[in-house]
């Protein structure tokens, strides 16, 4: 699938140029230059560094592609490798174990590295920045649909079918499962999902996986985590996050918790100018896969 079609060819609709900061990456590279390495800036970004940063500075700019511009806030090692951070190894496990010993809570493990065909980190950014079609439909031959068909969650769905004989209705993303280390990037992005229109013919299953990404959906927070947050803080998660349609998230939050502000003359115009992040995003993944024990 061409990602440009999903994102509406964002880069082609703007005249803004983007640039990636490249440091020398040598033993003599200073801390300041290293801190900017790999970051993407637009020409009109007031935070864009002015080169040279210091005498004998060897840093340079490299033109960023439209794809890089779209994921400008993602470190380059995420955007290009689609892998979990470097701290996902022993150091992370050691720190997490100490937290578990102190607080007795199960801590989620990072997504397991899998040989995915799609870039699920980019999908997360598309949800957060409200890019792409809504709802969006992925055909059976798309990288996203293929990843789901080969995912850990789908293996669980298939195993349950052959154990019970019941037509699958979906899969649940739970807090306890996040602590197993078995969940991959597919599960961490999609979370709980529904299965619709399941048909089985000669060992081949066809169906649709439906998911809605939102702040308070199973995609973002399992019930066990919500309960833990409420127990520890006395706050229900709905007091902290707000589900809303695209373009309405921040506006809905203000209206809900600051109703008096919405009554101020001219506030309606101001509210319409506010950005929105993480609005509800509906996805339909068409799946065709072998369905045998």
N, C-alpha and C positions, 0 to 999 in steps of 0.2 A: 504493500500500500504506500502511495506517495504521501509523505507527511505534509507536503505543501497543500494538498487538497484538504486535509483535515484542518489545518490552521488557517485556511482561507488566504493562503499566500500573503502572510503578514508583511514580510519584508518588501513585497512588491507594492504595497499600499503606502509606504512611507519613504520619504527622501532622506531620512536620517542615516548617516554612515556609522558603522560600528567598528571598533578596533580592539584587538586583544593585546594586553601588555605582555611582553616577552622579556624576561630577565636573562642574564648571561649564564646563570646556574653553574657557577664555579666556586672554588673555595674562598675567593675574594669578594663574592657578591655580598653586599651589605644586607642587613635585616630589612631595611625599608624597601629596597628593590624586590627582595624575595616576597614581601607581603603582598605586592601587587601582581606577582607572576600568575599568568593564566586568566586574570580577570578581564571582563569585557566592558567597555565604556562606549557610550554614544558621543558624538561630536559635541552635543549640547549639554552633556552631563557636567555640572559644576564640580563634581568630585574627581573628574578625569585628571590624572597627574600631568604635569608639564615636563617634558623631557628637555635636557637632561635633569635628573633629580639632584645631581651633585657633580662636582668636577670629576672627570674621567669616567662618568657613568656610561655603561655600554648597553643599557636597555634600549629596546626598540618597540615599535608598534607593528602589528601584523593585521591586515584587513580581516575582519571576522565575516563569516558567511551568514546568510539569512538564518540558517539553522542554529548557529551559535548565538546570534542576536536574540532569538526566541528564548533560549535557555541561558541568558546572560547571567542570571543569578546563581546558576549551578556551577560549582567548581569543575574545571575541565576534566579531572579524573573521573567524575561521575558521568558527565555528558558523553564521553567517548568510550568508556569501558563498561558502563552500566553495572558496575560492581559496587559492593558495599565498601564503606570507608576502611582505611588501613587499620583503624583501631578495633576491627572486628575479630582480631586474633586473640592471642593469649592475654595481652594487657587488658582488653575489654572484659574477658571472662573473669580475670582476677578481681577487677574492680566491682563487677556485678555481684560476684560471690560474697564480697565483703558487705555490700548493701543488703543482700539477702540475709546474711547472718545477723545484721543489726535490726532490720525492720521486718524480717520474716515474710516479705512479699516476693512473689514470683516476678522476675523482671523479664520483659520480652527480649528475645535474642534478635540480632539483625537478620534481614532476609538472607536465606541461604543462597550462595552463588549458584546460579543455574545457567544452562546454555540457552538463554532466551533468544528468540528471533526479534522480538519487539523491544523498544526502549521504554520500560515501564516508569522510569524516573521522569522521562519527558511527559508521559501520560499524567503523572502527578502534577507536573507544572501546568499542563493544559487545563486540568481541573482547577488548580488554585488561581491561575490568571484568566480563567474563563475564556479559553480559546477553543476553536473548533466548533463543529456543528452540534446542536443540542435539540433533540436526541441525535446520537450518532450510531450508524449501523456498520458493523464490520463483517465482510463476507467470509465464507469458510476458508478461503485461501489467504486471508490476511495473516501477518505475523502474530497479531494479538490473539486471534481465534486459535491458531495453531499452538501457541504457548499455553492457552487455557486447556486445550485438549490433552496436553502432555504434563499438566501441572500436578502437584501433590494433592491438591483439593479434589481434582477430577478422579484421581486414583481412589481416593476415599469414597467418592460418590459411586463409582463403579463397583467397589468392593461391597458397599452397603446394598446395592441392587442385587448382586448375586447371592448375598446372604439372606435377604428378606423377600426378594421377588417383587418389591414395590417399585412403581415408577418413580424415579427421582424427582424431587421438587426443588432441590437446592442444596446449598452447603453453608454451614455456619462458621464464622470467624470468631473464635472464643479466646479469652485471655489465657486459659490454660494451654491452648495449642501454641500460642506465641512463645511459650517458654521451652518448647521441645526442640527448637532449632530446625524443624522440618519445613517450615513455611518459607516459600520463595517469594520473589518479587511480585508474581502474579497474585498470590494471596494477600500480600501486604497492600497492594494497590486496590484490588477489587473488594477484599473483605468478604462479607456474607453476600451470597447471590442467589437468585431464583433461576430455576430451569423450567422453560416453557416449551410446549409443543413437542414433547419427546416422542420419537418414533423409532422403532427397531425393526430392521428388515435384513435378513440373511447375515446377521452379525455386524451390521453397520448401523450406528445410531446417528440420527440427525435431531438437533434441538437448538434452542436459543438460550443463551445465558444472559439474564437481565441484571443490570446493576445500576444503582443510583449513588453517585458519590456526593457526599455532603458532610458538613461539619459534625453532625450528630448521628450519622448513619453507622451501621456496623463496619463500614469501610474505615472509619476513623477511630472508633472507640468501642471495644467489646463491653458488654454489660458488667462483667466482673471488674473491669477497670473503673467504670462509672460508679459502681458500688464502693470501691476502695476510695475513690476521690471523695465521695460523699461522707464516708466514715471518717476520713482523716481531716476534712475541711468543713464539714456540715453543709457544703454547697452541692446542689444537684448540678450535673453537667450542663443542663439547659440554661443555668444561670451564667455559664461561662462562654458558651458558643450558641450560635443561632443558625438554623437551617433556613434558607431562603432561596428564591429563584435567582438565576444569574442577573447581575446588575442591581440586586436589591439587598445584599447581605448587610453592609454597613448601615444603610438607611433603615433597614428593619430593626437592627440592634438599637440604634438611637431612638427610634420611635417607641420601642418596647420599654427601654429603661430610662429614657429621658423624655417622657410624653409632653412635659411643659415646654421643652425646647422646640418641639414640633409646632407649637402654637404661636411662636414668635413670628410677627409679620416678616415675610420674605424668606422664612426658613425652608419653605417648600422648594424654592429655586435653588437654595444652597444644598439641600439634600440631594437634588437631582444631579448636582455636580460631583458628588462624592464617588470615589471609586468603589468597586466591589471585588471581593476575593472569595473564592471557594463556593460559588453558587452551585445549586443542585445541577448535576450533570448526569443525564441518562445515557447508558450505553447498552447496545444490543449486539451480542457476539454470536454469529451463526456458526454452529459446530457440526462437523461431520467426521466421525471417528470410528475406529474398530471397537466393537463392544463384546469382548470375550473374556472369560476368566483367565 
